[in-house]
Amino acid sequence: MESAAASALLKSVMGRLFMALEKEYSKHKGLAQETHSLQQDLRMIAAAMDDQLRVLGRNDARNAVARLHTEEMLDLSHDIEDCVDRFLHRLTCNNHKRGSGSNGAGPGASSMVRRMAHELSKVQSRSSFAEEIQKLKRRIREAHQRVMDIKSIVDVIAGGQPTTGAMSSSATAPCRNTCNPVGIGEPVEELLSLLDEVEGEPEQMRVISVVGFGGLGKTTLARAVYDSPGAKGKFSHRAWVTIGTSPERDSGILHALLQQVLPKDAIGVDGQHDLEALLKEYLKDKRYLIVMDDINMEQWSIIRSTFVDNGTSSRIILTTTIQSVANMCSHGNGYVYKMNTLGEEDSKTLTFPGFRSPELEQGSESLLGKCDGLPLALVSVSDYLKSSSEPTGELCAKLCRNLGSHLKERDGHYSFSELRKVLLDSYDSFSGYALSCLLYLGIFPNNRPLKKKVVIRRWLAEGYARSDSLRREEDIADENFSKLIDQNIVQPVDTRNNSEVKTCKTHGIMHEFLLNKSLSQIFIAKSSRDHPRLGINTNARHLSVHAGELTESVESDEELSRVRSLTIFGDAGHAICYVRKCKLIRVLDLQECNDLDDEHLKYICKLWHLKYLSFGSNISELPRSIEGLHCLETLDLRRTEKKFLPIEAIMLPHLAHLFGKFMLHRDDVNSVNKMTKLQKFFSSKKSNLQTLAGFITDESKGFLQHIGHMKKLRKVKIWFKHVAGSSNYIADLSQAIQEFTKAPIDRDIDRSLSLDSEECPENFLSSLDLKTCSEGSKYALRSLKLNGELHRLPPFVTLLSSLTELCISSATLTQGHLSALINLNRLLYLKLVAYKLVNFEIKHGAFPSLRRLCFVVKSVTSALPTIEHGALPNLISLQLLCQGLVGLSGIEIKHMKYLKEVTINSGVAIQWEQAAKNHPNRPKILILRKVNPMESEEPERPCAIREQREISVAQTTSLDDGLDSSLNKMRLSKPSSSRLQVFVHPVVITATEAAPQSSLANL
């Protein structure tokens, strides 16, 4: 199942190798023949390995042989990639030196010597490269032979017969600690309430999907509901089937169900079709409750036609670890119940059911933080502690340090065997570059959320989204990230306007497992309190340094030749000095580095192959030598104090994403030659810039005059500075915005624009005016954010017929603002931030496409929005973050038939919870509450980890940068019930955004 990805991964990497050789060394016949032979060997051996591994891993779960083979192929592919990079590095650096190395030296003996030396180095380089190719060929053949040998051994032992699983219809759920489950009372009540119909709604069958990461207690919860007196009393026909990975799952599921609902002698049929017909006939007039534990999409798609809605309010409960399976199975009138981890007190109760002491609680704090509220992890720790003579805080601290070793396949304590299996099941579902993406999560500390787009840009820079197909690398990277979310390995922490994940966090115990996998495979070398010495001579591909704890010396450049990324958290110490030794590094993430200074930049600016670069707050001046970063694709300056940018940074040929808040350097703007040079660069279409977020404008031309020539630009953010008495300034701004938003009429272009006029006079934005598009063109803008004093909306907003996301922030918003938006029929997300609303009424038929609506109103005395019946027919998320919200405030949600979630301030929870119970969809109620901002100043604390764990995963809508500073100082607290969930916007998330503070923050 997974083995085919090995050949795909190798083919992708080797494709680069062959293209490079064909382009640069096609005249060298011997080398060309060797590479052709290697290509043929690779194709044949990869195909043969795929065939043999399919036999070895005939059951759905990957066996240990296939797992080791995948890891070996991953390491081999990295070595092939290193070979290519070293080759290209020599070539590009030599060409670069030759192109700039004459320095006036005339012809003669010295010139001839240089040419002879160059030719000699070419021959030596070819010879060295040919030897590396031979070594790679031997390793590929050896890998193939190992698989063939193991296959022969397995055939002898197993007699050539595959092992099979068994379908279970046992009444005993395969889950530990089911006798006295902890923290399950409210979830049971929640699911029991879903077994009933809402008053006034028709009786119909519903599918309830219980979803979450392995070990959360999905089976325990389903069993508690199934065996409850309430369920037994409501359903005369019940059945429980544990599906798992049985190869006979299709007919086996139906047979197991029939055994429980029919007498054994009444079955008397064989074959899936007959079983399905018999079950359908028998259940057609019955009210039944069926639980199918651990189901996948393939299994459900085959049997779902058996269950027909017969108007008896029957219920089907499914458990799964896959979010997309839960969504699909419960699509329509079903319900998805997402499992939450346990809170702090429940975690202690489960881990220490008997003896408790202050010393034990203090010593176990970090250990419980790593378990992250996962019941199976906590039970495993509890069993381990029980095996000792006396559990102590010191023993817990030791277990915390060595927890990763207990999660290994062969070396771990038996208490962790079931947890290991759950973690390996998740790990085994990844291979190829997707496996690299999974292991990559170990680079980051697990006590703070990750930004999705940052992770994806790093993957792209590392080359972890390559494909031999025609698909875009960005799409592949996005799919790999979506798979992590879908399998609940990564938890969403905050989502964007379109429900796309914005920030996320890896499950604590899974992070520990992945980190130790990465370390053992020499994929990552890490220095931290738990890993105090970094194995710098291990040829790791990724270095992760925490708080300057890297102290080992490096004697040669070759020892860091495999390093592709360096990420520093806290003080860099000596680690930053190693940058100069990482010749082929692609990612340098210094955003959270505290002691970087301008002196270090001279080494950084020599890293030719660097593709991703981010700086922290210590950098004040970006040198012009940054032009040496030829391959740079992402430059993130959001955390720096940098205000002026040299044109050398803008003119980097591969730069695609530029983040910060800056202006062009004054010397450059005032230089006619440099401005002409920049103009020619953009006019000749050499720029690859797609994101410019963002720049500051004033009366000088700067970026404004060049926007129209940046043809690949897709996202722009602009801060306006006040310029007194300059009518030309307004005209230039309008012209620049028009050039950016204009597109051919037959093309749909995804563009985003953010305008901030906080420092400008009232109605500054309203004075912007765009001309009517010429024939054959249109205004193409998907997302627009406006922040400033808006007495009326800019006239051009009504022309943006393709707009799908709109955020408006102003001190006062009136019905006039709302009326101006009435023709934006494609709008999917609308966010309105104001001190007060005046006569705000959303009328019948308004916003027919809108899916998410958010109000942020700071005044306690402000009138609240009125929503007529028939408005917002497709709304799924409503956020009412209004200080003056009293009860329901006249808002009826029952008529919003697709509503799934409502977010409100604390204080009115009871009324909204009752309204949710009377809604057919039972929407989630999410609560925001403010906390003391000083509580968030120490993100490293274990309590910060536990507080973040309480978030309502995948239920929140993003609070946009620059518009919601007033909501930044929020934090999670324990929900009072499973229905009533608390959502906040933690400072530990927004601190890395460095978003400009809105004036509304102080209201």
Stockholm file with secondary structure:
# STOCKHOLM 1.0

chainA/1-1003         MESAAASALLKSVMGRLFMALEKEYSKHKGLAQETHSLQQDLRMIAAAMDDQLRVLGRNDARNAVARLHTEEMLDLSHDIEDCVDRFLHRLTCNNHKRGSGSNGAGPGASSMVRRMAHELSKVQSRSSFAEEIQKLKRRIREAHQRVMDIKSIVDVIAGGQPTTGAMSSSATAPCRNTCNPVGIGEPVEELLSLLDEVEGEPEQMRVISVVGFGGLGKTTLARAVYDSPGAKGKFSHRAWVTIGTSPERDSGILHALLQQVLPKDAIGVDGQHDLEALLKEYLKDKRYLIVMDDINMEQWSIIRSTFVDNGTSSRIILTTTIQSVANMCSHGNGYVYKMNTLGEEDSKTLTFPGFRSPELEQGSESLLGKCDGLPLALVSVSDYLKSSSEPTGELCAKLCRNLGSHLKERDGHYSFSELRKVLLDSYDSFSGYALSCLLYLGIFPNNRPLKKKVVIRRWLAEGYARSDSLRREEDIADENFSKLIDQNIVQPVDTRNNSEVKTCKTHGIMHEFLLNKSLSQIFIAKSSRDHPRLGINTNARHLSVHAGELTESVESDEELSRVRSLTIFGDAGHAICYVRKCKLIRVLDLQECNDLDDEHLKYICKLWHLKYLSFGSNISELPRSIEGLHCLETLDLRRTEKKFLPIEAIMLPHLAHLFGKFMLHRDDVNSVNKMTKLQKFFSSKKSNLQTLAGFITDESKGFLQHIGHMKKLRKVKIWFKHVAGSSNYIADLSQAIQEFTKAPIDRDIDRSLSLDSEECPENFLSSLDLKTCSEGSKYALRSLKLNGELHRLPPFVTLLSSLTELCISSATLTQGHLSALINLNRLLYLKLVAYKLVNFEIKHGAFPSLRRLCFVVKSVTSALPTIEHGALPNLISLQLLCQGLVGLSGIEIKHMKYLKEVTINSGVAIQWEQAAKNHPNRPKILILRKVNPMESEEPERPCAIREQREISVAQTTSLDDGLDSSLNKMRLSKPSSSRLQVFVHPVVITATEAAPQSSLANL
#=GR chainA/1-1003 SS CCTHHHHHHHHHHHHHHHHHHHHHSTTCHHHHHHHHHHHHHHHHHHHHHHHHHHHHTCSSSCCHHHHHHHHHHHHHHHHHHHHHHHHHHHHHHHHHHHHHCCTTCCSSHHHHHHHHHHHHHHHHHHHHHHHHHHHHHHHHHHHHHHHHHHHHHHHHHHTTCCCCCCCBCCSSCSCSSCSSCSSCHHHHHHHHHHTSCCTTSCCCCEEEEEECSTTSCHHHHHHHHHTSHHHHHHCSEEEEEECTTCTTHHHHHHHHHHHHHSCGGGTCCCSHHHHHHHHHHHHTTCCEEEEEESCCHHHHHHHGGGCCCCSSCCEEEEEESCHHHHHHHTTTTCEEEECCCCCHHHHHHHHCSSCCCHHHHHHTHHHHHHHTTCHHHHHHHHHHHHTSSSCCHHHHHHHHHTHHHHTSTTTSCGGGHHHHHHHHHHHHTCCHHHHHHHHHGGGSCTTSCEEHHHHHHHHHHHTTTCCSSSSCHHHHHHHHHHHHHHTTSEEEEEECTTSCEEEEEECHHHHHHHHHHHHHTTSEEEESSSSCSCCTTSCCSEEEEETTCCCCCCCCGGGGTTCCEEEEEECCTTGGGGGGGCTTCCEEEEEEESSCCGGGHHHHTTCTTCCEEECCTTCCCCCGGGGGCTTCCEEECTTSCCCEECHHHHTCTTCCEEEEEEEECHHHHTCHHHHHHHHHHHHTTCCCCCEEEEEEECSSCTTGGGGGGCTTCCEEEEEECCCTTCHHHHHHHHHHHHHHHEEETTCCCCCEEEEECTTSCTTTGGGCCCCCCCTTEEECCSEEEEESCCSSCCGGGGGCTTCCEEEEECSEEEHHHHHTTTTCTTCCEEEEEESEEESCEECTTCCTTCCEEEEEECCTTSBCCEECTTSSTTCCEEEEEETTCCTTTTCCCTTCTTCCEEEEETTCHHHHHHHHHTSTTCCEEEEECBCCGGGGSCTTSHHHHHHHHTSCTTCCCCCCTTTCGGGCSBCCCCCSSSSEEECCCBHHHHTTTCCCCCGGGGC
#=GC SS_cons          CCTHHHHHHHHHHHHHHHHHHHHHSTTCHHHHHHHHHHHHHHHHHHHHHHHHHHHHTCSSSCCHHHHHHHHHHHHHHHHHHHHHHHHHHHHHHHHHHHHHCCTTCCSSHHHHHHHHHHHHHHHHHHHHHHHHHHHHHHHHHHHHHHHHHHHHHHHHHHTTCCCCCCCBCCSSCSCSSCSSCSSCHHHHHHHHHHTSCCTTSCCCCEEEEEECSTTSCHHHHHHHHHTSHHHHHHCSEEEEEECTTCTTHHHHHHHHHHHHHSCGGGTCCCSHHHHHHHHHHHHTTCCEEEEEESCCHHHHHHHGGGCCCCSSCCEEEEEESCHHHHHHHTTTTCEEEECCCCCHHHHHHHHCSSCCCHHHHHHTHHHHHHHTTCHHHHHHHHHHHHTSSSCCHHHHHHHHHTHHHHTSTTTSCGGGHHHHHHHHHHHHTCCHHHHHHHHHGGGSCTTSCEEHHHHHHHHHHHTTTCCSSSSCHHHHHHHHHHHHHHTTSEEEEEECTTSCEEEEEECHHHHHHHHHHHHHTTSEEEESSSSCSCCTTSCCSEEEEETTCCCCCCCCGGGGTTCCEEEEEECCTTGGGGGGGCTTCCEEEEEEESSCCGGGHHHHTTCTTCCEEECCTTCCCCCGGGGGCTTCCEEECTTSCCCEECHHHHTCTTCCEEEEEEEECHHHHTCHHHHHHHHHHHHTTCCCCCEEEEEEECSSCTTGGGGGGCTTCCEEEEEECCCTTCHHHHHHHHHHHHHHHEEETTCCCCCEEEEECTTSCTTTGGGCCCCCCCTTEEECCSEEEEESCCSSCCGGGGGCTTCCEEEEECSEEEHHHHHTTTTCTTCCEEEEEESEEESCEECTTCCTTCCEEEEEECCTTSBCCEECTTSSTTCCEEEEEETTCCTTTTCCCTTCTTCCEEEEETTCHHHHHHHHHTSTTCCEEEEECBCCGGGGSCTTSHHHHHHHHTSCTTCCCCCCTTTCGGGCSBCCCCCSSSSEEECCCBHHHHTTTCCCCCGGGGC
//
